[in-house]
Amino acid sequence: MFYDYQCPDCGHKFEKNIPITKASEPQKCPKCDKYAYKLLSHKFNIAARNWRNSDELKISRRYNRETEDANVDK
């Protein structure tokens, strides 16, 4: 998988294709040869937000269905 890294020394951002098991390990910066650290992927943030929003939508729909059912029973 591709992961985003940023070097704290020179600020260089780069992608690296590495196995998921090694993703959290610091990687060598191609510019200054010091260690760079993995960034939280923007793609992950978007996916998480979409998942949360869809989950909230399901909960909202279920609540609306339950209240409609309760009103029909009266």
PDB file of N, CA, C and O in Angstrom:
ATOM      1  N   MET A   1       0.835  -1.186   0.000  1.00  0.00           N
ATOM      2  CA  MET A   1       0.000   0.000   0.000  1.00  0.00           C
ATOM      3  C   MET A   1       0.880   1.250   0.000  1.00  0.00           C
ATOM      4  O   MET A   1       2.036   1.222   0.423  1.00  0.00           O
ATOM      5  N   PHE A   2       0.308   2.324  -0.477  1.00  0.00           N
ATOM      6  CA  PHE A   2       1.022   3.591  -0.477  1.00  0.00           C
ATOM      7  C   PHE A   2       0.709   4.356   0.803  1.00  0.00           C
ATOM      8  O   PHE A   2      -0.448   4.450   1.212  1.00  0.00           O
ATOM      9  N   TYR A   3       1.734   4.895   1.424  1.00  0.00           N
ATOM     10  CA  TYR A   3       1.590   5.681   2.644  1.00  0.00           C
ATOM     11  C   TYR A   3       2.295   7.014   2.463  1.00  0.00           C
ATOM     12  O   TYR A   3       3.312   7.104   1.774  1.00  0.00           O
ATOM     13  N   ASP A   4       1.748   8.041   3.086  1.00  0.00           N
ATOM     14  CA  ASP A   4       2.327   9.383   3.036  1.00  0.00           C
ATOM     15  C   ASP A   4       3.239   9.577   4.242  1.00  0.00           C
ATOM     16  O   ASP A   4       2.902   9.200   5.365  1.00  0.00           O
ATOM     17  N   TYR A   5       4.395  10.171   3.987  1.00  0.00           N
ATOM     18  CA  TYR A   5       5.373  10.456   5.038  1.00  0.00           C
ATOM     19  C   TYR A   5       5.809  11.901   4.935  1.00  0.00           C
ATOM     20  O   TYR A   5       5.732  12.511   3.868  1.00  0.00           O
ATOM     21  N   GLN A   6       6.268  12.445   6.052  1.00  0.00           N
ATOM     22  CA  GLN A   6       6.836  13.791   6.054  1.00  0.00           C
ATOM     23  C   GLN A   6       8.061  13.807   6.950  1.00  0.00           C
ATOM     24  O   GLN A   6       8.046  13.280   8.063  1.00  0.00           O
ATOM     25  N   CYS A   7       9.116  14.417   6.446  1.00  0.00           N
ATOM     26  CA  CYS A   7      10.363  14.533   7.191  1.00  0.00           C
ATOM     27  C   CYS A   7      10.278  15.749   8.125  1.00  0.00           C
ATOM     28  O   CYS A   7       9.985  16.853   7.667  1.00  0.00           O
ATOM     29  N   PRO A   8      10.530  15.558   9.421  1.00  0.00           N
ATOM     30  CA  PRO A   8      10.480  16.694  10.345  1.00  0.00           C
ATOM     31  C   PRO A   8      11.661  17.647  10.176  1.00  0.00           C
ATOM     32  O   PRO A   8      11.579  18.805  10.586  1.00  0.00           O
ATOM     33  N   ASP A   9      12.757  17.178   9.579  1.00  0.00           N
ATOM     34  CA  ASP A   9      13.936  18.030   9.411  1.00  0.00           C
ATOM     35  C   ASP A   9      13.832  18.966   8.206  1.00  0.00           C
ATOM     36  O   ASP A   9      14.030  20.175   8.334  1.00  0.00           O
ATOM     37  N   CYS A  10      13.521  18.401   7.034  1.00  0.00           N
ATOM     38  CA  CYS A  10      13.484  19.250   5.833  1.00  0.00           C
ATOM     39  C   CYS A  10      12.059  19.563   5.377  1.00  0.00           C
ATOM     40  O   CYS A  10      11.869  20.409   4.503  1.00  0.00           O
ATOM     41  N   GLY A  11      11.044  18.889   5.959  1.00  0.00           N
ATOM     42  CA  GLY A  11       9.657  19.163   5.606  1.00  0.00           C
ATOM     43  C   GLY A  11       9.167  18.476   4.344  1.00  0.00           C
ATOM     44  O   GLY A  11       8.017  18.657   3.944  1.00  0.00           O
ATOM     45  N   HIS A  12      10.028  17.689   3.715  1.00  0.00           N
ATOM     46  CA  HIS A  12       9.669  17.010   2.466  1.00  0.00           C
ATOM     47  C   HIS A  12       8.571  15.978   2.706  1.00  0.00           C
ATOM     48  O   HIS A  12       8.658  15.170   3.630  1.00  0.00           O
ATOM     49  N   LYS A  13       7.522  16.012   1.851  1.00  0.00           N
ATOM     50  CA  LYS A  13       6.449  15.021   1.906  1.00  0.00           C
ATOM     51  C   LYS A  13       6.624  14.069   0.731  1.00  0.00           C
ATOM     52  O   LYS A  13       6.935  14.491  -0.383  1.00  0.00           O
ATOM     53  N   PHE A  14       6.422  12.781   0.991  1.00  0.00           N
ATOM     54  CA  PHE A  14       6.567  11.801  -0.073  1.00  0.00           C
ATOM     55  C   PHE A  14       5.699  10.580   0.224  1.00  0.00           C
ATOM     56  O   PHE A  14       5.282  10.349   1.358  1.00  0.00           O
ATOM     57  N   GLU A  15       5.440   9.799  -0.841  1.00  0.00           N
ATOM     58  CA  GLU A  15       4.694   8.553  -0.724  1.00  0.00           C
ATOM     59  C   GLU A  15       5.660   7.400  -0.849  1.00  0.00           C
ATOM     60  O   GLU A  15       6.679   7.487  -1.535  1.00  0.00           O
ATOM     61  N   LYS A  16       5.322   6.313  -0.172  1.00  0.00           N
ATOM     62  CA  LYS A  16       6.158   5.126  -0.275  1.00  0.00           C
ATOM     63  C   LYS A  16       5.250   3.911  -0.300  1.00  0.00           C
ATOM     64  O   LYS A  16       4.299   3.820   0.477  1.00  0.00           O
ATOM     65  N   ASN A  17       5.543   2.985  -1.190  1.00  0.00           N
ATOM     66  CA  ASN A  17       4.785   1.747  -1.314  1.00  0.00           C
ATOM     67  C   ASN A  17       5.476   0.684  -0.477  1.00  0.00           C
ATOM     68  O   ASN A  17       6.520   0.160  -0.867  1.00  0.00           O
ATOM     69  N   ILE A  18       4.893   0.366   0.674  1.00  0.00           N
ATOM     70  CA  ILE A  18       5.495  -0.614   1.577  1.00  0.00           C
ATOM     71  C   ILE A  18       4.409  -1.512   2.161  1.00  0.00           C
ATOM     72  O   ILE A  18       3.229  -1.161   2.122  1.00  0.00           O
ATOM     73  N   PRO A  19       4.794  -2.668   2.701  1.00  0.00           N
ATOM     74  CA  PRO A  19       3.799  -3.553   3.319  1.00  0.00           C
ATOM     75  C   PRO A  19       3.158  -2.898   4.542  1.00  0.00           C
ATOM     76  O   PRO A  19       3.780  -2.084   5.225  1.00  0.00           O
ATOM     77  N   ILE A  20       1.929  -3.260   4.799  1.00  0.00           N
ATOM     78  CA  ILE A  20       1.188  -2.681   5.915  1.00  0.00           C
ATOM     79  C   ILE A  20       1.885  -2.944   7.247  1.00  0.00           C
ATOM     80  O   ILE A  20       1.767  -2.142   8.173  1.00  0.00           O
ATOM     81  N   THR A  21       2.597  -4.041   7.352  1.00  0.00           N
ATOM     82  CA  THR A  21       3.280  -4.385   8.605  1.00  0.00           C
ATOM     83  C   THR A  21       4.434  -3.446   8.915  1.00  0.00           C
ATOM     84  O   THR A  21       4.865  -3.360  10.066  1.00  0.00           O
ATOM     85  N   LYS A  22       4.942  -2.742   7.914  1.00  0.00           N
ATOM     86  CA  LYS A  22       6.064  -1.823   8.121  1.00  0.00           C
ATOM     87  C   LYS A  22       5.650  -0.357   8.005  1.00  0.00           C
ATOM     88  O   LYS A  22       6.500   0.532   8.051  1.00  0.00           O
ATOM     89  N   ALA A  23       4.361  -0.103   7.855  1.00  0.00           N
ATOM     90  CA  ALA A  23       3.869   1.254   7.608  1.00  0.00           C
ATOM     91  C   ALA A  23       4.147   2.209   8.755  1.00  0.00           C
ATOM     92  O   ALA A  23       4.402   3.389   8.515  1.00  0.00           O
ATOM     93  N   SER A  24       4.106   1.737   9.991  1.00  0.00           N
ATOM     94  CA  SER A  24       4.296   2.651  11.122  1.00  0.00           C
ATOM     95  C   SER A  24       5.768   2.921  11.433  1.00  0.00           C
ATOM     96  O   SER A  24       6.079   3.798  12.239  1.00  0.00           O
ATOM     97  N   GLU A  25       6.671   2.175  10.801  1.00  0.00           N
ATOM     98  CA  GLU A  25       8.102   2.398  11.022  1.00  0.00           C
ATOM     99  C   GLU A  25       8.559   3.652  10.280  1.00  0.00           C
ATOM    100  O   GLU A  25       8.111   3.894   9.160  1.00  0.00           O
ATOM    101  N   PRO A  26       9.433   4.446  10.873  1.00  0.00           N
ATOM    102  CA  PRO A  26       9.969   5.618  10.159  1.00  0.00           C
ATOM    103  C   PRO A  26      10.704   5.172   8.887  1.00  0.00           C
ATOM    104  O   PRO A  26      11.340   4.118   8.856  1.00  0.00           O
ATOM    105  N   GLN A  27      10.603   5.991   7.852  1.00  0.00           N
ATOM    106  CA  GLN A  27      11.252   5.696   6.574  1.00  0.00           C
ATOM    107  C   GLN A  27      12.276   6.783   6.270  1.00  0.00           C
ATOM    108  O   GLN A  27      12.143   7.914   6.737  1.00  0.00           O
ATOM    109  N   LYS A  28      13.290   6.444   5.493  1.00  0.00           N
ATOM    110  CA  LYS A  28      14.329   7.410   5.126  1.00  0.00           C
ATOM    111  C   LYS A  28      13.777   8.430   4.136  1.00  0.00           C
ATOM    112  O   LYS A  28      13.148   8.073   3.140  1.00  0.00           O
ATOM    113  N   CYS A  29      14.022   9.694   4.426  1.00  0.00           N
ATOM    114  CA  CYS A  29      13.620  10.775   3.530  1.00  0.00           C
ATOM    115  C   CYS A  29      14.510  10.738   2.285  1.00  0.00           C
ATOM    116  O   CYS A  29      15.733  10.678   2.410  1.00  0.00           O
ATOM    117  N   PRO A  30      13.916  10.774   1.083  1.00  0.00           N
ATOM    118  CA  PRO A  30      14.732  10.753  -0.134  1.00  0.00           C
ATOM    119  C   PRO A  30      15.538  12.037  -0.358  1.00  0.00           C
ATOM    120  O   PRO A  30      16.489  12.034  -1.140  1.00  0.00           O
ATOM    121  N   LYS A  31      15.176  13.127   0.313  1.00  0.00           N
ATOM    122  CA  LYS A  31      15.898  14.396   0.138  1.00  0.00           C
ATOM    123  C   LYS A  31      17.096  14.521   1.062  1.00  0.00           C
ATOM    124  O   LYS A  31      18.201  14.822   0.612  1.00  0.00           O
ATOM    125  N   CYS A  32      16.880  14.289   2.367  1.00  0.00           N
ATOM    126  CA  CYS A  32      17.963  14.554   3.324  1.00  0.00           C
ATOM    127  C   CYS A  32      18.478  13.288   4.017  1.00  0.00           C
ATOM    128  O   CYS A  32      19.419  13.361   4.807  1.00  0.00           O
ATOM    129  N   ASP A  33      17.878  12.141   3.732  1.00  0.00           N
ATOM    130  CA  ASP A  33      18.310  10.841   4.255  1.00  0.00           C
ATOM    131  C   ASP A  33      18.114  10.693   5.769  1.00  0.00           C
ATOM    132  O   ASP A  33      18.718   9.818   6.389  1.00  0.00           O
ATOM    133  N   LYS A  34      17.272  11.546   6.362  1.00  0.00           N
ATOM    134  CA  LYS A  34      16.934  11.383   7.779  1.00  0.00           C
ATOM    135  C   LYS A  34      15.597  10.659   7.861  1.00  0.00           C
ATOM    136  O   LYS A  34      14.983  10.381   6.831  1.00  0.00           O
ATOM    137  N   TYR A  35      15.141  10.353   9.064  1.00  0.00           N
ATOM    138  CA  TYR A  35      13.899   9.597   9.208  1.00  0.00           C
ATOM    139  C   TYR A  35      12.664  10.482   9.087  1.00  0.00           C
ATOM    140  O   TYR A  35      12.587  11.568   9.661  1.00  0.00           O
ATOM    141  N   ALA A  36      11.706   9.979   8.322  1.00  0.00           N
ATOM    142  CA  ALA A  36      10.418  10.646   8.144  1.00  0.00           C
ATOM    143  C   ALA A  36       9.340   9.770   8.765  1.00  0.00           C
ATOM    144  O   ALA A  36       9.503   8.556   8.890  1.00  0.00           O
ATOM    145  N   TYR A  37       8.238  10.400   9.152  1.00  0.00           N
ATOM    146  CA  TYR A  37       7.182   9.686   9.852  1.00  0.00           C
ATOM    147  C   TYR A  37       5.888   9.694   9.052  1.00  0.00           C
ATOM    148  O   TYR A  37       5.605  10.627   8.302  1.00  0.00           O
ATOM    149  N   LYS A  38       5.117   8.640   9.229  1.00  0.00           N
ATOM    150  CA  LYS A  38       3.877   8.457   8.486  1.00  0.00           C
ATOM    151  C   LYS A  38       2.843   9.510   8.897  1.00  0.00           C
ATOM    152  O   LYS A  38       2.670   9.812  10.078  1.00  0.00           O
ATOM    153  N   LEU A  39       2.173  10.050   7.902  1.00  0.00           N
ATOM    154  CA  LEU A  39       1.090  11.001   8.129  1.00  0.00           C
ATOM    155  C   LEU A  39      -0.236  10.255   8.133  1.00  0.00           C
ATOM    156  O   LEU A  39      -0.364   9.203   7.506  1.00  0.00           O
ATOM    157  N   LEU A  40      -1.206  10.791   8.829  1.00  0.00           N
ATOM    158  CA  LEU A  40      -2.551  10.242   8.762  1.00  0.00           C
ATOM    159  C   LEU A  40      -3.106  10.611   7.399  1.00  0.00           C
ATOM    160  O   LEU A  40      -3.171  11.788   7.043  1.00  0.00           O
ATOM    161  N   SER A  41      -3.496   9.626   6.656  1.00  0.00           N
ATOM    162  CA  SER A  41      -3.911   9.834   5.276  1.00  0.00           C
ATOM    163  C   SER A  41      -5.208  10.631   5.190  1.00  0.00           C
ATOM    164  O   SER A  41      -6.157  10.385   5.934  1.00  0.00           O
ATOM    165  N   HIS A  42      -5.229  11.581   4.277  1.00  0.00           N
ATOM    166  CA  HIS A  42      -6.431  12.365   4.010  1.00  0.00           C
ATOM    167  C   HIS A  42      -7.535  11.440   3.498  1.00  0.00           C
ATOM    168  O   HIS A  42      -8.713  11.644   3.791  1.00  0.00           O
ATOM    169  N   LYS A  43      -7.138  10.419   2.729  1.00  0.00           N
ATOM    170  CA  LYS A  43      -8.114   9.464   2.206  1.00  0.00           C
ATOM    171  C   LYS A  43      -8.806   8.753   3.359  1.00  0.00           C
ATOM    172  O   LYS A  43     -10.011   8.503   3.307  1.00  0.00           O
ATOM    173  N   PHE A  44      -8.055   8.432   4.387  1.00  0.00           N
ATOM    174  CA  PHE A  44      -8.628   7.774   5.554  1.00  0.00           C
ATOM    175  C   PHE A  44      -9.623   8.701   6.247  1.00  0.00           C
ATOM    176  O   PHE A  44     -10.695   8.261   6.663  1.00  0.00           O
ATOM    177  N   ASN A  45      -9.278   9.965   6.370  1.00  0.00           N
ATOM    178  CA  ASN A  45     -10.175  10.926   7.016  1.00  0.00           C
ATOM    179  C   ASN A  45     -11.497  11.029   6.276  1.00  0.00           C
ATOM    180  O   ASN A  45     -12.559  11.071   6.896  1.00  0.00           O
ATOM    181  N   ILE A  46     -11.435  11.068   4.953  1.00  0.00           N
ATOM    182  CA  ILE A  46     -12.649  11.157   4.147  1.00  0.00           C
ATOM    183  C   ILE A  46     -13.468   9.884   4.323  1.00  0.00           C
ATOM    184  O   ILE A  46     -14.684   9.956   4.504  1.00  0.00           O
ATOM    185  N   ALA A  47     -12.823   8.720   4.271  1.00  0.00           N
ATOM    186  CA  ALA A  47     -13.534   7.454   4.427  1.00  0.00           C
ATOM    187  C   ALA A  47     -14.169   7.371   5.808  1.00  0.00           C
ATOM    188  O   ALA A  47     -15.310   6.926   5.933  1.00  0.00           O
ATOM    189  N   ALA A  48     -13.464   7.785   6.831  1.00  0.00           N
ATOM    190  CA  ALA A  48     -13.991   7.732   8.196  1.00  0.00           C
ATOM    191  C   ALA A  48     -15.182   8.673   8.344  1.00  0.00           C
ATOM    192  O   ALA A  48     -16.179   8.322   8.975  1.00  0.00           O
ATOM    193  N   ARG A  49     -15.079   9.860   7.766  1.00  0.00           N
ATOM    194  CA  ARG A  49     -16.175  10.818   7.856  1.00  0.00           C
ATOM    195  C   ARG A  49     -17.402  10.273   7.123  1.00  0.00           C
ATOM    196  O   ARG A  49     -18.522  10.381   7.622  1.00  0.00           O
ATOM    197  N   ASN A  50     -17.192   9.683   5.930  1.00  0.00           N
ATOM    198  CA  ASN A  50     -18.319   9.115   5.184  1.00  0.00           C
ATOM    199  C   ASN A  50     -18.944   7.962   5.954  1.00  0.00           C
ATOM    200  O   ASN A  50     -20.167   7.824   5.979  1.00  0.00           O
ATOM    201  N   TRP A  51     -18.125   7.143   6.575  1.00  0.00           N
ATOM    202  CA  TRP A  51     -18.639   6.020   7.361  1.00  0.00           C
ATOM    203  C   TRP A  51     -19.456   6.545   8.539  1.00  0.00           C
ATOM    204  O   TRP A  51     -20.552   6.052   8.809  1.00  0.00           O
ATOM    205  N   ARG A  52     -18.919   7.550   9.240  1.00  0.00           N
ATOM    206  CA  ARG A  52     -19.633   8.106  10.384  1.00  0.00           C
ATOM    207  C   ARG A  52     -20.959   8.718   9.946  1.00  0.00           C
ATOM    208  O   ARG A  52     -21.986   8.507  10.592  1.00  0.00           O
ATOM    209  N   ASN A  53     -20.939   9.477   8.848  1.00  0.00           N
ATOM    210  CA  ASN A  53     -22.165  10.108   8.366  1.00  0.00           C
ATOM    211  C   ASN A  53     -23.198   9.073   7.948  1.00  0.00           C
ATOM    212  O   ASN A  53     -24.386   9.234   8.230  1.00  0.00           O
ATOM    213  N   SER A  54     -22.761   8.014   7.279  1.00  0.00           N
ATOM    214  CA  SER A  54     -23.715   6.988   6.863  1.00  0.00           C
ATOM    215  C   SER A  54     -24.249   6.251   8.082  1.00  0.00           C
ATOM    216  O   SER A  54     -25.415   5.857   8.100  1.00  0.00           O
ATOM    217  N   ASP A  55     -23.424   6.060   9.091  1.00  0.00           N
ATOM    218  CA  ASP A  55     -23.865   5.416  10.322  1.00  0.00           C
ATOM    219  C   ASP A  55     -24.897   6.288  11.033  1.00  0.00           C
ATOM    220  O   ASP A  55     -25.907   5.783  11.524  1.00  0.00           O
ATOM    221  N   GLU A  56     -24.645   7.593  11.088  1.00  0.00           N
ATOM    222  CA  GLU A  56     -25.596   8.509  11.715  1.00  0.00           C
ATOM    223  C   GLU A  56     -26.911   8.521  10.944  1.00  0.00           C
ATOM    224  O   GLU A  56     -27.984   8.631  11.537  1.00  0.00           O
ATOM    225  N   LEU A  57     -26.823   8.409   9.623  1.00  0.00           N
ATOM    226  CA  LEU A  57     -28.026   8.381   8.804  1.00  0.00           C
ATOM    227  C   LEU A  57     -28.844   7.129   9.111  1.00  0.00           C
ATOM    228  O   LEU A  57     -30.069   7.201   9.213  1.00  0.00           O
ATOM    229  N   LYS A  58     -28.175   5.978   9.259  1.00  0.00           N
ATOM    230  CA  LYS A  58     -28.876   4.736   9.598  1.00  0.00           C
ATOM    231  C   LYS A  58     -29.565   4.858  10.948  1.00  0.00           C
ATOM    232  O   LYS A  58     -30.713   4.442  11.099  1.00  0.00           O
ATOM    233  N   ILE A  59     -28.876   5.421  11.921  1.00  0.00           N
ATOM    234  CA  ILE A  59     -29.453   5.590  13.256  1.00  0.00           C
ATOM    235  C   ILE A  59     -30.668   6.514  13.179  1.00  0.00           C
ATOM    236  O   ILE A  59     -31.700   6.238  13.791  1.00  0.00           O
ATOM    237  N   SER A  60     -30.546   7.608  12.429  1.00  0.00           N
ATOM    238  CA  SER A  60     -31.640   8.560  12.277  1.00  0.00           C
ATOM    239  C   SER A  60     -32.844   7.888  11.621  1.00  0.00           C
ATOM    240  O   SER A  60     -33.975   8.078  12.068  1.00  0.00           O
ATOM    241  N   ARG A  61     -32.614   7.108  10.570  1.00  0.00           N
ATOM    242  CA  ARG A  61     -33.711   6.413   9.893  1.00  0.00           C
ATOM    243  C   ARG A  61     -34.386   5.412  10.835  1.00  0.00           C
ATOM    244  O   ARG A  61     -35.611   5.301  10.868  1.00  0.00           O
ATOM    245  N   ARG A  62     -33.559   4.686  11.601  1.00  0.00           N
ATOM    246  CA  ARG A  62     -34.122   3.711  12.531  1.00  0.00           C
ATOM    247  C   ARG A  62     -34.970   4.421  13.591  1.00  0.00           C
ATOM    248  O   ARG A  62     -36.049   3.944  13.940  1.00  0.00           O
ATOM    249  N   TYR A  63     -34.489   5.552  14.100  1.00  0.00           N
ATOM    250  CA  TYR A  63     -35.236   6.319  15.092  1.00  0.00           C
ATOM    251  C   TYR A  63     -36.562   6.797  14.506  1.00  0.00           C
ATOM    252  O   TYR A  63     -37.605   6.699  15.154  1.00  0.00           O
ATOM    253  N   ASN A  64     -36.519   7.313  13.280  1.00  0.00           N
ATOM    254  CA  ASN A  64     -37.741   7.791  12.632  1.00  0.00           C
ATOM    255  C   ASN A  64     -38.737   6.658  12.434  1.00  0.00           C
ATOM    256  O   ASN A  64     -39.936   6.846  12.640  1.00  0.00           O
ATOM    257  N   ARG A  65     -38.251   5.476  12.035  1.00  0.00           N
ATOM    258  CA  ARG A  65     -39.120   4.319  11.856  1.00  0.00           C
ATOM    259  C   ARG A  65     -39.752   3.902  13.172  1.00  0.00           C
ATOM    260  O   ARG A  65     -40.942   3.593  13.233  1.00  0.00           O
ATOM    261  N   GLU A  66     -38.938   3.896  14.231  1.00  0.00           N
ATOM    262  CA  GLU A  66     -39.455   3.490  15.546  1.00  0.00           C
ATOM    263  C   GLU A  66     -40.509   4.463  16.044  1.00  0.00           C
ATOM    264  O   GLU A  66     -41.520   4.042  16.608  1.00  0.00           O
ATOM    265  N   THR A  67     -40.289   5.764  15.845  1.00  0.00           N
ATOM    266  CA  THR A  67     -41.288   6.743  16.319  1.00  0.00           C
ATOM    267  C   THR A  67     -42.558   6.679  15.466  1.00  0.00           C
ATOM    268  O   THR A  67     -43.660   6.872  15.979  1.00  0.00           O
ATOM    269  N   GLU A  68     -42.405   6.406  14.161  1.00  0.00           N
ATOM    270  CA  GLU A  68     -43.586   6.255  13.312  1.00  0.00           C
ATOM    271  C   GLU A  68     -44.385   5.032  13.737  1.00  0.00           C
ATOM    272  O   GLU A  68     -45.613   5.081  13.803  1.00  0.00           O
ATOM    273  N   ASP A  69     -43.689   3.931  14.027  1.00  0.00           N
ATOM    274  CA  ASP A  69     -44.362   2.704  14.491  1.00  0.00           C
ATOM    275  C   ASP A  69     -45.073   2.948  15.808  1.00  0.00           C
ATOM    276  O   ASP A  69     -46.178   2.446  16.014  1.00  0.00           O
ATOM    277  N   ALA A  70     -44.471   3.697  16.687  1.00  0.00           N
ATOM    278  CA  ALA A  70     -45.076   3.990  18.003  1.00  0.00           C
ATOM    279  C   ALA A  70     -46.329   4.839  17.816  1.00  0.00           C
ATOM    280  O   ALA A  70     -47.312   4.662  18.536  1.00  0.00           O
ATOM    281  N   ASN A  71     -46.300   5.760  16.851  1.00  0.00           N
ATOM    282  CA  ASN A  71     -47.454   6.618  16.609  1.00  0.00           C
ATOM    283  C   ASN A  71     -48.606   5.828  15.983  1.00  0.00           C
ATOM    284  O   ASN A  71     -49.770   6.136  16.242  1.00  0.00           O
ATOM    285  N   VAL A  72     -48.305   4.829  15.174  1.00  0.00           N
ATOM    286  CA  VAL A  72     -49.337   4.003  14.533  1.00  0.00           C
ATOM    287  C   VAL A  72     -50.031   3.152  15.572  1.00  0.00           C
ATOM    288  O   VAL A  72     -51.235   2.918  15.465  1.00  0.00           O
ATOM    289  N   ASP A  73     -49.315   2.684  16.567  1.00  0.00           N
ATOM    290  CA  ASP A  73     -49.860   1.820  17.611  1.00  0.00           C
ATOM    291  C   ASP A  73     -50.856   2.559  18.503  1.00  0.00           C
ATOM    292  O   ASP A  73     -51.689   1.917  19.143  1.00  0.00           O
ATOM    293  N   LYS A  74     -50.793   3.864  18.562  1.00  0.00           N
ATOM    294  CA  LYS A  74     -51.657   4.642  19.466  1.00  0.00           C
ATOM    295  C   LYS A  74     -53.076   4.704  18.983  1.00  0.00           C
ATOM    296  O   LYS A  74     -53.923   5.320  19.631  1.00  0.00           O
TER     297      LYS A  74
END
